[in-house]
Amino acid sequence: MGRITMPAGVSVSLLLAIGMLVVVLCSLVYLGWLMLGKLGRQLQVANVSLLQSEIKEATYRHRINEATEKCRALQAQLDATLFELRQARKEL
């Protein structure tokens, strides 16, 4: 009753080879799963870094725009002052 009967034409070495193949394939799937997990974590870190860089870029662009607007306002004020100075010189 405890004896295992094998189908005709199937040898022990073939069953061992199939068993080893299954173990190797399972190991490869497991290692692939681990690698995907590691790559996923690396992608998350890279994504956070990219988002931080984009936030810095947006901040710098905003500062540049503010400085440009201030420069334009100062240039307009300078132009107005120079115009008034020329007008005053003409009147003298």
C-alpha positions in Angstrom: 0.0 0.0 0.0 2.9 2.5 0.7 4.6 1.5 -2.4 4.7 4.0 -5.3 4.2 2.6 -8.7 5.5 4.4 -11.7 3.9 4.6 -15.1 5.4 2.4 -17.8 8.4 4.0 -19.6 9.1 6.7 -16.9 12.5 6.4 -15.2 13.6 7.8 -11.9 16.2 10.0 -13.6 13.6 11.6 -15.7 11.4 12.4 -12.7 14.5 13.8 -10.9 15.3 16.0 -13.9 11.7 17.3 -14.1 11.9 18.0 -10.3 15.2 19.8 -10.7 13.8 21.8 -13.6 10.8 22.8 -11.5 13.0 23.9 -8.6 15.2 26.0 -10.9 12.3 27.6 -12.5 10.7 28.5 -9.2 14.1 29.9 -8.0 14.3 32.0 -11.1 10.8 33.3 -10.6 11.5 34.1 -7.0 14.8 35.9 -7.9 13.0 37.9 -10.6 10.3 38.9 -8.1 13.0 40.1 -5.7 14.8 42.1 -8.5 11.5 43.7 -9.5 10.8 44.7 -5.9 14.3 46.3 -5.6 13.9 48.1 -9.0 10.4 49.3 -7.9 11.9 50.8 -4.7 14.7 52.4 -6.7 12.1 53.9 -9.1 10.2 55.3 -6.2 13.3 57.0 -4.9 14.2 58.3 -8.3 10.7 59.6 -8.8 10.8 61.5 -5.5 14.1 63.0 -6.4 12.8 64.1 -9.8 9.7 65.7 -8.2 12.0 67.6 -5.8 14.1 68.8 -8.7 10.9 69.9 -10.5 9.8 71.8 -7.4 13.2 73.5 -7.2 13.0 74.4 -10.9 9.5 75.9 -10.5 10.7 77.9 -7.5 13.7 79.2 -9.4 11.5 80.1 -12.4 9.1 82.0 -10.2 12.0 83.9 -8.6 13.4 84.7 -12.1 10.0 85.9 -13.3 9.7 88.1 -10.2 13.2 89.5 -10.7 12.4 90.2 -14.4 9.2 92.0 -13.5 11.0 94.1 -10.9 13.8 94.9 -13.4 11.2 96.0 -16.0 9.5 98.2 -13.5 12.9 99.7 -12.5 13.8 100.2 -16.2 10.4 102.0 -16.7 11.1 104.2 -13.7 14.6 105.0 -15.0 13.3 105.8 -18.4 10.7 108.2 -16.9 13.3 109.8 -14.7 15.7 110.3 -17.7 12.8 111.8 -19.7 12.0 114.2 -16.9 15.7 115.1 -16.6 15.9 115.8 -20.4 12.8 117.9 -20.2 14.3 119.9 -17.3 17.6 120.4 -19.3 15.6 121.7 -22.3 13.8 124.2 -20.1 17.1 125.7 -18.8 
